[in-house]
Amino acid sequence: MRYTNIISTTDPINGFNITSLKDRPHLVEGGDSNNLTIYFETKSSLQAYLDIPVEHPEQDLSKTQSNPTGDYTN
């Protein structure tokens, strides 16, 4: 199995490039074989990132695109 670890040193909230990673807040996202480590300039920047709402469109499947009547009208 091949493992991939991508490291992002650009803070996604403020766009600053992090040159010294020591003691910087970071977050690891992804699965066991593929993950992304994101570094942040400050803890507040990390918190702002965590506070971004995540959409889960696959969880609201109350509507379907199938047409069980077969008349092909809306």
N, C-alpha and C positions, 0 to 999 in steps of 0.2 A: 504494500500500500504506500502511496506517495503522500507525503505531508507538505502542506503549503502554509507558511506563516508570513503574512504581509504586514509590514510595519508602516504606519502613517505618522509622520512627524509634523504634519501641518494641523494645527488646532482647527477642527471643523466649525467652531463657533466664531472665532475672531480672525481666522485665516493666517495667524502668525506661524512661522516656521520655528519649531522647537529644536535648538541646536544642542542643548545639554539635556539628556534624558534622565539623568540621575535625580531621583526624588520628585519627578514629575508625575502628576496623576495620570493614570491610563486605564484603558478598558479593553478587554479582549472579547471580541464577538466572533461567533461562528461555531462550527462543530469540532469534533475531535481531529479530523484530518485536514480541515481547512479553517484557518482563523485569521482575523484581522486585529492587530493591536493598534489602538488609536491613542496617541499621546495628547495631553491637554496642557495649556499654559498654566491654568489655575484650577483649583477645586471648584470654583464657581462656574467656570467654563464647562467642566465635566458635568456638573449638576444641570446646567442649562441644556446640555446634550441629552441627558437622561430624562429631562422634563418634556422633550419633544414627543407629542402623541404619535403613536404608531397605528397605522390603519391595518386592519385585518379583513380585507374584502371577502375572503373565503369563508368567514364565519357567518355572514348574513346571506344564506342561500335560500331565502324565503321565496324569491322569484326565480322562475325557470324560463329558459328560452324555448323549451319544447312546446309543441302545439298538439295536445292530445286529441283535439276535435277533428283534425285533418282538414278543416275548411280553409286554412291558410289565410285567415283574416285576423286582424288585431282586435 
